[in-house]
Amino acid sequence: MRIAVIPGDGIGLDVTAEAVKVIRAVGEVFGRTFDLEMLPYGADYYLRTGISLPPNGHAMLRDDFDAIFIGALGDPRIPDMRHARDILLGTRFELDLYVNYRPVRLLHERLCPLKDRGPSDVDFVVFRENTEGVYVNVGGRFKADTEDEIAIQEEINTYKGVHRIIKHAFEYAKANGLTEVCMADKSNAMTDGHALWLRLFWQLAADYPAVRPTHLYIDALAMQLVKNPAQFEVIVTNNLFGDIVTDLGAQLQGGLGMAASGNLHPGRTSMFEPVHGSAPKYAGKNVANPVGAILSTALMLEYLELKTEAASIETAVKESVVTGHGTAEIGGTLGTRETGDYIADAIRKQRPG
């Protein structure tokens, strides 16, 4: 199984090393061969060559690999973050990775900022439309840098894009025995583009009689996530709102360092990444929390239909968190490398026989 690894910048390099360590441990225990090709693309490469990805880079990632793992990207030496945009957003758009998959699972009550909430209260998944909305960069500026400046950023919603992400959310609920899908929009104010979301949601809901459809405006959803996250199982929303809501979800589970994600086109080569930033000031100091990166490898293996192997990572991570064998950010005393070592060893202890 061939996996492209782009460690990225800053602490991306640190946490990706631990993710790779865990994948190799899984391979040892389960007799799997993972061909991990470390690719150099990131800030240092861009500053040295002026290239984010080679001209055929996206096609190479799509055609030559079973999956892509990317660490955090971003470097203050490149103020416009062009390299990060080209690699991350470019890969999402060029490979048509229309599903952003963000599980939100609390592993220990001490990590949740809400009082009296435990793992059973924070266990849901968010599906964010990943290739449309305001992130397609349609718009422009007129009379820039004057008092008469006009800035326009258009939101793009297509029938195809909205239909397929909502359908994916219902299919996920059906396949996993879940009983509720909540769709969030702002159709009371954004009456044209979001009317499309509302119409397709209720149309598709009729095809899934065992799944209860609910609808909330995005501001109400944010309020309810803080008030009672236990009421949600599957949430589906657009690109911008999903970006915001998933960061809120990350805080409910203990911070961005705990959050894993997948950028999917079901049946095709897809990309997996932790969602925290590159935090350059912490790079190389052995303090970054690698859990989000490691859990992203579990999502990757699950997507590659290695469900037992993915579950072994999740079990090892939970043991690490519950027993306090993690970084200071999550109440532990270990460094980045030592946390990765502990999780890899916990996987090895699951070796059959």
Helices and strands as residue ranges (DSSP letters): E 2-6, H 11-30, E 35-38, H 43-49, H 57-64, E 67-70, H 82-84, I 85-89, H 90-94, E 99-105, G 109-111, G 119-121, E 123-129, E 133-142, E 150-156, H 159-175, E 180-185, H 193-205, E 212-217, H 218-227, G 229-231, E 234-237, H 239-252, G 256-258, E 260-264, E 270-274, G 280-282, H 291-303, H 307-322, G 328-330, H 336-348
